[in-house]
Amino acid sequence: MTMLLDGTLSNPGFNIKSDLDNQLAQAALSQLTDSQKGKLDELNNKLNSMIGNQQSLLSGELVDVNSMLSAAQGDNAALQELLQAKLDNVVEQQKNKLLDKLKGKFGQGE
């Protein structure tokens, strides 16, 4: 048993830890008969089988989610390129308008 005391006299803190529950569980398991151990092993096998089935289902769903994320990232990259191209086009148009205005102000109009 481990006891931890902390804090002040006006506000003390106590923490008690023990592995008694683990010791009792081990003692109980050691007292099982062979038929009880067999039933416990059978139950453990059933539980592990159920967990295995769920894990395989979840793995498939995880693969689906990962493929959707990859597709979304690809779409995002394509959208970014499209937006950049449109932005470049708008900037180029505005730059041409400004140049035309400047040419007009300096008498070099077309």
C-alpha positions as CSV (number, residue, x, y, z in Angstrom):
1,M,0.0,0.0,0.0
2,T,1.3,3.4,-0.9
3,M,0.1,6.6,0.9
4,L,0.8,10.1,-0.4
5,L,0.3,13.1,1.8
6,D,0.5,16.6,0.3
7,G,-0.9,20.1,0.8
8,T,-0.9,22.3,3.9
9,L,-2.2,21.8,7.4
10,S,-5.3,23.8,6.6
11,N,-5.8,22.0,3.3
12,P,-4.3,18.5,3.4
13,G,-4.4,16.1,0.6
14,F,-4.4,12.3,0.9
15,N,-3.8,9.7,-1.8
16,I,-3.8,6.0,-1.1
17,K,-2.9,3.4,-3.7
18,S,-2.9,-0.4,-3.5
19,D,-2.7,-3.3,-5.9
20,L,-4.9,-5.4,-3.6
21,D,-7.5,-5.7,-6.4
22,N,-4.9,-7.2,-8.7
23,Q,-3.8,-9.6,-5.9
24,L,-7.4,-10.7,-5.2
25,A,-8.0,-11.3,-9.0
26,Q,-4.9,-13.4,-9.2
27,A,-5.9,-15.3,-6.1
28,A,-9.4,-15.9,-7.5
29,L,-8.0,-17.1,-10.9
30,S,-5.6,-19.5,-9.2
31,Q,-8.5,-21.1,-7.4
32,L,-10.5,-21.9,-10.6
33,T,-11.2,-25.5,-11.4
34,D,-10.2,-26.9,-14.8
35,S,-13.8,-26.8,-16.1
36,Q,-14.0,-23.1,-14.9
37,K,-10.7,-22.3,-16.6
38,G,-12.0,-23.9,-19.8
39,K,-15.2,-21.8,-19.7
40,L,-13.1,-18.7,-19.1
41,D,-10.9,-19.5,-22.0
42,E,-13.9,-20.1,-24.2
43,L,-15.4,-16.8,-23.2
44,N,-12.0,-15.1,-23.9
45,N,-12.0,-16.7,-27.3
46,K,-15.5,-15.5,-28.1
47,L,-14.7,-12.0,-27.0
48,N,-11.5,-11.9,-29.1
49,S,-13.5,-13.2,-32.1
50,M,-16.1,-10.5,-31.7
51,I,-13.3,-7.9,-31.4
52,G,-11.6,-9.3,-34.5
53,N,-14.8,-9.0,-36.5
54,Q,-15.4,-5.4,-35.4
55,Q,-11.7,-4.5,-36.2
56,S,-12.0,-5.9,-39.7
57,L,-15.2,-3.9,-40.3
58,L,-13.6,-0.8,-38.9
59,S,-10.5,-1.3,-41.0
60,G,-12.6,-1.4,-44.2
61,E,-14.4,1.8,-43.2
62,L,-11.1,3.5,-42.4
63,V,-9.8,2.6,-45.8
64,D,-13.0,4.2,-47.3
65,V,-12.5,7.3,-45.2
66,N,-8.9,7.6,-46.2
67,S,-9.7,7.3,-49.9
68,M,-12.4,10.0,-49.5
69,L,-9.9,12.2,-47.8
70,S,-7.4,11.7,-50.6
71,A,-10.0,12.5,-53.2
72,A,-11.0,15.6,-51.3
73,Q,-7.4,16.7,-51.1
74,G,-7.0,16.2,-54.8
75,D,-10.2,18.2,-55.4
76,N,-8.8,20.9,-53.1
77,A,-5.6,21.1,-55.1
78,A,-7.5,21.4,-58.4
79,L,-9.7,24.1,-57.0
80,Q,-6.6,26.0,-55.7
81,E,-5.0,25.8,-59.2
82,L,-8.3,27.0,-60.8
83,L,-8.6,29.9,-58.3
84,Q,-4.9,30.9,-58.9
85,A,-5.5,30.8,-62.7
86,K,-8.6,33.0,-62.4
87,L,-6.8,35.4,-60.0
88,D,-3.8,35.6,-62.4
89,N,-6.2,36.4,-65.2
90,V,-8.0,39.1,-63.3
91,V,-4.6,40.6,-62.2
92,E,-3.5,40.6,-65.9
93,Q,-6.7,42.3,-67.0
94,Q,-6.4,45.0,-64.4
95,K,-2.8,45.5,-65.2
96,N,-3.7,45.9,-68.9
97,K,-6.4,48.4,-68.0
98,L,-3.9,50.4,-65.9
99,L,-1.4,50.4,-68.7
100,D,-4.0,51.6,-71.2
101,K,-5.0,54.4,-68.8
102,L,-1.4,55.4,-68.4
103,K,-0.8,55.4,-72.2
104,G,-3.9,57.6,-72.6
105,K,-2.6,60.0,-70.0
106,F,0.8,60.3,-71.7
107,G,-0.7,60.6,-75.2
108,Q,0.3,57.2,-76.4
109,G,-3.2,55.9,-76.8
110,E,-4.0,53.3,-79.4
